[in-house]
Amino acid sequence: MTKIIETQSISKRYVMGEEVIDALKDVTISVNKGEYVAFMGPSGSGKSTLMNIVGCLDTPTTGKYILNGQDVSEMSENELAAVRNKEIGFVFQTFNLLPRQSALENVALPLIYAGYSKKERTEIALRTLKGVGLDNRALHKPNELSGGQRQRVAVARALVNDPSILLADEPTGNLDTKTSYEIMDLFDQLHKKGNTIVMVTHEDDIAQYAHRIIRLRDGVVESDIINTNVRKVEKI
């Protein structure tokens, strides 16, 4: 199996005035290509800090982080940005779409930084929107879409560069139950197509859709188990 994510004894320490916070302590995990993993834990457990390091938004205080064969632990901000654009597709709880841009333009945005021509960007973005079932909404702006449709646009934008990892931070946090199931159904389809998915959630029922669950508490890995009872997507 090819390792996509490998952390070696990473820790993260924040110094705030006289207070020292050890957000992560000696965390060693690995995620293989094609896995579907959930990081779980209560507020303050370290799951968001771990996600930020895995997503190259932050670097560990000590230890190593190997992403797809590259040691990114001590990269500069510019180097990290380049790795992020190439290797990681982000899906956020709040969608983070540009309100004045159409769904198609939002999805095409990462391709501008990747140097594609306008014609290529349009073709690739439309194909990616079709993959999430939204090609018929390509010219709609975010305020003309439902919450679930906006999250699908965000997923398409995350996938458009064909990243190594789809990193989803509380992807159903702003959605109702029915729409949450639709997004989890989409993630299930993406995983079956071979995408590597890492999802951060504090909701146990959402974590149960993942095939492996890593639970954190007080900055350490409390458990790392294969989910033998993966929750099936429910239809309402």
C-alpha positions as CSV (number, residue, x, y, z in Angstrom):
1,M,0.0,0.0,0.0
2,T,1.2,3.5,-0.8
3,K,1.3,5.8,2.2
4,I,-0.1,9.3,1.4
5,I,0.1,10.7,4.9
6,E,2.7,9.8,7.5
7,T,3.3,11.7,10.7
8,Q,6.3,10.7,12.9
9,S,6.0,11.7,16.6
10,I,4.6,15.1,15.7
11,S,3.8,17.6,18.5
12,K,2.4,21.1,18.3
13,R,3.0,23.6,21.0
14,Y,1.4,27.1,21.2
15,V,2.9,29.7,23.5
16,M,0.3,32.4,24.4
17,G,1.8,34.9,26.9
18,E,2.8,32.8,29.9
19,E,0.5,29.9,28.9
20,V,1.9,26.9,27.0
21,I,-0.6,24.7,25.2
22,D,0.4,21.3,23.9
23,A,-2.2,20.8,21.2
24,L,-0.6,17.6,19.9
25,K,1.8,15.3,21.8
26,D,3.8,12.7,20.0
27,V,1.2,11.7,17.3
28,T,2.2,9.0,14.8
29,I,-0.3,8.0,12.2
30,S,-0.3,6.9,8.6
31,V,-3.0,6.9,5.9
32,N,-2.8,4.8,2.8
33,K,-3.9,5.8,-0.7
34,G,-7.6,5.2,-1.2
35,E,-8.5,5.1,2.6
36,Y,-11.5,6.9,4.0
37,V,-10.6,8.1,7.5
38,A,-12.3,10.2,10.1
39,F,-10.5,12.3,12.8
40,M,-12.8,12.4,15.8
41,G,-12.7,14.0,19.2
42,P,-14.3,16.6,21.4
43,S,-13.4,20.3,21.3
44,G,-9.8,20.8,22.4
45,S,-8.8,17.2,21.5
46,G,-6.3,18.3,18.8
47,K,-8.2,17.1,15.8
48,S,-8.3,20.5,14.1
49,T,-4.6,21.0,14.8
50,L,-3.8,17.6,13.3
51,M,-6.0,18.5,10.3
52,N,-4.2,21.8,9.8
53,I,-0.8,20.0,9.8
54,V,-2.1,17.3,7.5
55,G,-3.5,20.0,5.2
56,C,-0.2,21.9,5.2
57,L,-1.9,24.9,6.8
58,D,0.5,24.6,9.7
59,T,3.8,22.8,10.6
60,P,4.6,20.7,13.6
61,T,6.7,22.0,16.5
62,T,8.6,18.7,16.6
63,G,8.5,15.5,14.5
64,K,8.2,14.9,10.8
65,Y,5.2,15.0,8.4
66,I,5.7,13.1,5.1
67,L,3.0,13.9,2.5
68,N,3.0,11.7,-0.6
69,G,6.8,11.0,-0.2
70,Q,7.8,14.7,0.6
71,D,8.9,15.8,4.0
72,V,6.8,19.0,4.4
73,S,7.6,19.5,8.2
74,E,10.0,22.4,7.7
75,M,8.8,23.9,4.4
76,S,8.5,27.7,3.9
77,E,5.0,29.3,3.6
78,N,5.5,29.5,-0.2
79,E,6.5,25.8,-0.5
80,L,3.6,24.8,1.7
81,A,1.2,26.8,-0.5
82,A,2.5,25.0,-3.6
83,V,2.1,21.6,-2.0
84,R,-1.4,22.5,-0.8
85,N,-2.5,23.5,-4.3
86,K,-1.2,20.3,-5.9
87,E,-1.9,17.7,-3.3
88,I,-4.9,18.7,-1.2
89,G,-8.5,19.5,-1.9
90,F,-10.3,21.3,1.0
91,V,-14.0,21.1,1.8
92,F,-15.1,23.4,4.6
93,Q,-18.1,23.6,6.9
94,T,-18.9,27.1,5.6
95,F,-18.5,26.2,1.9
96,N,-16.1,29.3,1.4
97,L,-17.6,30.1,-2.1
98,L,-17.1,33.5,-3.8
99,P,-20.6,35.0,-3.8
100,R,-20.3,37.0,-7.0
101,Q,-18.9,34.0,-9.0
102,S,-21.0,31.3,-10.6
103,A,-20.7,27.7,-9.5
104,L,-18.5,27.1,-12.6
105,E,-16.2,30.0,-11.8
106,N,-15.9,28.9,-8.2
107,V,-14.9,25.4,-9.3
108,A,-12.4,26.7,-11.9
109,L,-10.6,29.0,-9.4
110,P,-7.8,26.5,-8.4
111,L,-7.1,25.9,-12.1
112,I,-6.1,29.6,-12.5
113,Y,-3.3,29.1,-10.1
114,A,-2.3,25.9,-11.8
115,G,-1.9,27.8,-15.1
116,Y,-4.7,26.4,-17.3
117,S,-6.1,28.4,-20.2
118,K,-9.7,29.7,-19.8
119,K,-11.0,27.1,-22.3
120,E,-9.3,24.3,-20.4
121,R,-10.5,25.6,-17.0
122,T,-14.1,25.7,-18.3
123,E,-14.0,22.2,-19.7
124,I,-12.4,20.7,-16.6
125,A,-14.7,22.6,-14.1
126,L,-17.8,21.6,-16.0
127,R,-16.7,17.9,-16.1
128,T,-16.0,18.1,-12.3
129,L,-19.4,19.7,-11.6
130,K,-21.0,16.9,-13.7
131,G,-19.2,14.4,-11.4
132,V,-21.1,15.8,-8.4
133,G,-24.4,16.0,-10.2
134,L,-24.5,19.8,-10.6
135,D,-23.6,20.5,-14.3
136,N,-27.2,21.9,-14.7
137,R,-26.4,24.6,-12.1
138,A,-23.1,25.7,-13.5
139,L,-24.1,29.3,-14.1
140,H,-26.0,29.8,-10.8
141,K,-24.4,31.9,-8.1
142,P,-24.1,30.5,-4.5
143,N,-27.2,32.5,-3.3
144,E,-29.3,30.7,-6.0
145,L,-28.3,27.3,-4.7
146,S,-29.4,25.2,-1.7
147,G,-27.0,24.4,1.2
148,G,-26.4,20.9,-0.2
149,Q,-25.8,22.2,-3.7
150,R,-23.3,24.8,-2.4
151,Q,-21.4,22.0,-0.6
152,R,-21.4,20.0,-3.8
153,V,-19.9,23.0,-5.6
154,A,-17.3,23.1,-2.8
155,V,-16.5,19.4,-3.2
156,A,-16.2,19.9,-7.0
157,R,-13.7,22.8,-6.4
158,A,-11.7,20.6,-4.0
159,L,-11.5,17.8,-6.6
160,V,-10.8,19.9,-9.7
161,N,-7.0,19.7,-9.4
162,D,-7.2,15.9,-8.9
163,P,-5.6,16.1,-5.5
164,S,-3.9,13.3,-3.5
165,I,-6.3,13.9,-0.6
166,L,-9.8,15.2,-0.1
167,L,-9.7,16.9,3.3
168,A,-13.2,17.7,4.7
169,D,-13.5,19.8,7.9
170,E,-17.0,19.2,9.5
171,P,-18.5,18.9,6.0
172,T,-22.1,18.4,7.2
173,G,-21.8,21.0,10.1
174,N,-24.1,23.6,8.4
175,L,-26.5,21.1,6.7
176,D,-29.8,19.5,7.8
177,T,-30.1,15.8,8.3
178,K,-31.4,14.9,4.8
179,T,-28.7,17.1,3.1
180,S,-26.0,15.6,5.3
181,Y,-26.9,12.1,4.1
182,E,-26.7,13.3,0.5
183,I,-23.2,14.7,1.0
184,M,-22.1,11.5,2.8
185,D,-23.5,9.6,-0.2
186,L,-21.4,11.7,-2.5
187,F,-18.3,11.1,-0.3
188,D,-19.1,7.4,-0.5
189,Q,-19.2,7.5,-4.3
190,L,-15.9,9.5,-4.4
191,H,-14.2,6.9,-2.1
192,K,-15.4,4.1,-4.4
193,K,-13.8,5.9,-7.3
194,G,-10.5,5.7,-5.5
195,N,-10.2,9.1,-3.8
196,T,-8.4,9.3,-0.4
197,I,-10.7,11.1,2.1
198,V,-9.8,12.4,5.5
199,M,-12.8,13.9,7.3
200,V,-12.7,15.8,10.6
201,T,-15.9,15.6,12.7
202,H,-17.1,15.7,16.2
203,E,-20.4,14.0,15.3
204,D,-20.3,10.2,15.9
205,D,-23.0,9.4,13.4
206,I,-21.1,11.2,10.6
207,A,-17.8,9.5,11.6
208,Q,-19.4,6.1,11.2
209,Y,-19.5,6.6,7.4
210,A,-15.7,6.4,7.4
211,H,-13.9,3.1,7.1
212,R,-11.4,4.0,9.8
213,I,-11.8,6.2,12.8
214,I,-8.9,7.9,14.6
215,R,-10.0,9.3,18.0
216,L,-8.0,12.1,19.7
217,R,-8.2,13.3,23.2
218,D,-6.0,15.9,24.9
219,G,-3.6,15.9,22.0
220,V,-2.9,12.2,21.8
221,V,-4.4,9.4,19.7
222,E,-6.8,7.6,22.0
223,S,-7.8,4.9,19.5
224,D,-7.2,4.1,15.8
225,I,-9.7,1.4,14.6
226,I,-11.0,-0.1,11.4
227,N,-14.7,0.6,11.3
228,T,-16.2,-2.9,10.8
229,N,-19.8,-1.6,10.8
230,V,-19.6,1.3,8.2
231,R,-22.9,3.2,8.3
232,K,-24.8,2.9,5.0
233,V,-26.1,6.1,3.5
234,E,-29.7,6.6,4.5
235,K,-32.4,7.9,2.2
236,I,-35.1,10.1,3.7
